[in-house]
Structures are given as structure tokens and as C-alpha cells.
Amino acid sequence: MSYQNILLAQNEAIATITINRPNKLNALNKATLEELHEAVVDAESNSSIRVIILTGNGDKAFVAGADISEFSNYDVAQGADLARKGQDMVFDAIQNLKTPVIAAVNGFALGGGLELAMACHFRVASTNARMGLPEVSLGLIPGYGGTQRLGQIVGRGKAMEMIMSASMITADEALKYNLVNYVVAQEELLVFCEKLAGKICRNSATAIAAAITAVNANYEAGVNGFETEIEQFGYCFGTPDFVEGTTAFLEKRKPNFK
């Protein structure tokens, strides 16, 4: 498929999806969200892709937020529909993807941009990254899962402060609050993420998918995460990767997962 707002690249088992609206600081509009949906669904269905890296084009922004010009005249019903469709189509879809997604946060990650990064399975930031949820300064609240995921990651009190103050935090502060896993120099960001992705690629894709399902279950209302873990653990015993992994261990060799 041909895209207008994102770039796709694949290097062996690692796919990189780059949001490509640098003149708009990679702000999310409807077209970009639709293309992101298509790209992650295609990557998920491609058995040669084991890890996805999500980043923004340029050296200023990962994603500076949503494209406000598209919804400034919306009414109540349209606003709710905007949030619902965005969450279902992109943000929840990424969180529940069975292929691991690493956010390479290269600059501003504000509003929908931070929400997009938080939907990824974990985050690496460049030293110049700045993150925040400024929606209340526009008379809004985060609508793409930000009120839920931020508290899950940094804790309720810090999430309340960040949302209500609409202030940005630095990459080092994000690391302190566990919002990102690592902070590296901008010129090293993608290389660092690719090395992390390479480590993931050496392991069982079916086991990683099961682990994502089990970890996510802990954050779903009404779901018993321990029971989900038991189910996924049992499922792994019926996979070729279990046979290969245990056989390789007993034979004192590295596994060759297909």
C-alpha cells in the first residue's frame, strides 16, 4: 500500500514506521491515523516482521499532538466518536498487537503523541525529548487513552499533576518516572532501538505474543491476569517454539525459532 503520511522500512525482522509530517511536527490527523492502522495491521500479518519501531520524521518531534484544525468545530457526539474511533483503530490496537512495538521518541511527544508512545509496549527517548498532555489548556482532556495509561505507568498522583498542569517533562524526568525505559543521544536513538529489537528477535515470537497478552490482562477491568497467565503458559506447551526451545536447552545449543 502507498502511504502519504508515514514511511515504512524493513531491515531483516525489524520494521520501522515513521510518521512523516515534519512540517506539522508530525501531528496526527485522520488520514495519518488511518494509515497507522493499516501499517500496524499489515506488519502484524507479515510473519517476517518480529519487532516494530515507531518514530517521527525529523529531529524536532515524535508527534507534537493531534491536528487541532480538524476538530475545532466538533460537537459533543463528534468529539466522543473521534476518541472512540482513534482508540479502537490505533491506540488500543497497538497496545494489544502481538508483535512488540518500541516507541523511539525523538523530540516532542505531546497530547496524542504521548498517548501514541504510551500505547507502545515500551519507550526509548532521545535527550531532547519533551513529553506532556496539554489538553486541559485547550478545554479538553486526553481522549486517546492518556488518562488511563499515564496513571498505569507513572502512578495516579504524577498523572494527575501532569494532566492538570498541562506541563511538559524532560526525557530525564520521564526516565525517573518510568515513562521511558532509556534516554540516549538523538543520533543514537534508532540504533539503540534496533539493538533492543534484535535481542527480542532472538526469542520465541509465540511466547512473546503470549507474554504481551498476559501482561496486558493485568490492566483490563474485570480480567483475572493470573488466570490469563495460566492460560497463556499452558498454550505455549502446544507450540513448536516450546519444543525447539526446550530441546535446544537440553542439547546445550542456541534455539532456532521459526
N, C-alpha and C positions, 0 to 999 in steps of 0.2 A: 504493500500500500504506500502511496505517496503522501507525505505529510508537509504541511505548510508552517507549523509552529513548533515542531520538535525535530530533533536529529536522532538517528539510530546508527549505532555501530556495534559490531560484534567482533571480539578477539577471543578466539577459541571458545571456551564455555561461558565467557563473560559478556553480557550485553550492556551497553551504556545508552541510556535515554537522556538526551539533553533538551531541556526546554529552551526554545530558540526564538525569543522575542527580546533581544537585548535593548532595543530602542524603547521598550516599555518596561525595562528591568525585569523581563520575563514574567510579567503579571499574567494571572490566569484569567482567560476569557472562556466563553462557552466552547469555542472551537478547539482551544488548547486542551480543555478537559476531555472533550470527545476524542481527541487524538491520543491523549494519555491513556484513556480507557482502551482504545484499540491496540495501542502499543504493548501495554502490560498483558492483555489477553493473548495477543499473538506470541509474546515472549513465553508466557506460561505454557502454551501449547507446543512450543518448539523444544523438543527433547534434547537438543544440543546445547541449550542455554541452562546453565546451572545457577547463576547469580546475576542479578540486575543491579546496576549502579544508576542512580537517578541524580542528575545535577542540572545546573543552569548555565547558559552560554554567557561568556564574558567574565570579567573579574570583579564586577560590582554586586551582582545579585544571584542568589539561588532562585528565589521567586520573591518579588517585593510585595506580593499580595494579590488580591483579586482585582480585576479590571472594573473599577467602580462605575465607570461611564455606562456599563451595560445594565446596571440595575438601580441606578439612582432614582428612577421614576416608578419602581415596583410598588405594588400594594401588598397587603398582608398575605394574601393567598399566593401571590407570585414569589414573595420572599421565602415562604415556607417551602414552596416547590423547588426553588433554587437550591436551598440547603439539602433537601431530601434527595434530589437527583444527583447532586455533587457527591454526597456521602456514599450513596449506593453505587454510583458509576465508577468513582475513582478512589476515594479515601478508604472506605471500608474494603473495597476490592483489593487495594494494595496491602492493607493490613492482613487480610486473610489469604493472600496469594501463597501458594505452596513453594514458589521459588523465592529465596531470600532477596530482599531489596535493601540496598545500602544507600542512604541519602548522603551525597557529597555536597555539603553546604558551603558554597563558595561566595560568601557575601551576605547581603540582606536576605533574611528569611522572616518575613513579616506577614501577619494575618494568615491568609490562605497558604502562603509559602511555608510558614512554620507548621501549619496543620498538615501540609503535604509531607514535610520532613518527619513529623511525628507519626504519620501513618506507616512510614517505612519501618523495617524491623530493627534497624539501629542507624545511628547518625555519626558522621565524621565531619568536623568543621575546620575551615581554614581560619588562620589567626585574625583575619579581617572580618569574620562573620559577625553579624548583629541579628539578634532574634527577639521577637516580641509579638504580642497580639494587641494591636492598637484599635480594635473595632469600636470600643466604647467612646473613643474620640470622634467617631462618626455617627454616634447614636445607635450603634448596633452591638451585637455580641458575636463572638466567633460562631460560625454556622457550619463549618466543615469538620466538626468533631473536636474542636480546640478546647471547649470547656470540659470535655471528658478526658481526653488523652493527656493534656498537660498535667492535670492533677494526678493521674496514674503514674506519670513519670517523675515529677518533681515534688509531689506532695500537695495536699489541699491548700495549706497556708500560702506557699510560694505561688501556686497557681492563682489563687485569689488576688494576691498582690500584683502579679504581672498583668492579669486581665483588667483589674480595676484601675491601675495606674497608667495602663497603656504604654508603659515604658519599655525600652529595649535593654537587653543584656548583652554583654560581650561574649565572645567564644570561651574565654577562660571562666566567666561566671556560669555559662551553660555547662561547662565541664564539671564545675563544683556542684551544680545542682543535678547532675546526672542526665541532663537533657541531651548531651552528646557523649559519645564514648571516647573520642580522641580529638585533640586540636593539633593541626600540623600547618606548616607554611603553605600558602596557597599554591605555589609551584609544585609542591609535593602531594597535593590532595588526591588527585586521581591515581597517581602511582601507589600511594598508600592504600587507597580503597581497593585497587586491583590486587595488591598483595593479600589483603584480608580476604577478598573474594577467592583468590587462589587457594587459600587454606580451606575455605568452605568447599570448594570444588573437589577436593581430595576425599571428602567424606560421602556417605551414602545420601543420595538425593531423596530416597523414600523415607529414610529415618529423619532427615531434616524437615521434610514436609510434615511428618507426624509430630515432630517436636514443636513446630510452629502452631499446629492445631491445639496441642496440649497447653502450651504457654498462653495462647490467646484465650483459652477457655477460662482461665483464672479471672479474666476481666469482663466476662459476659454475665450479665444478670440472670440469675436462675439456673446457671450451669454449674455442675459439680466438676471443678477442674481436676480433682483427684480421680474421679471416675473416668473422665476423658483421658487422663494419662494412662490409666489401666487399660482402657480400650485400645489406645494407640500403641502401647507397649506390646500388647498381645498381637495386634495387627502386624507388627514388624516381624514376628516369628514366622509369618507366612510369606515373606518376601525373598526373592533371590539375593538381595543385598545382605540379609541376615546370614544366609548360607555362605556367601562369599566372605563376609567379614569375620565370622567365627572360624571358618576354615583357614583363612589367611593367618589369623591369630595363632591357631594351633600348629600351623606349619611354619610359624615364625617368618612370615613374609608380609609385604605390604598388600592390602586388598586392591583388587582391580574392579571397582564398581562400574557397571554399565550405565 
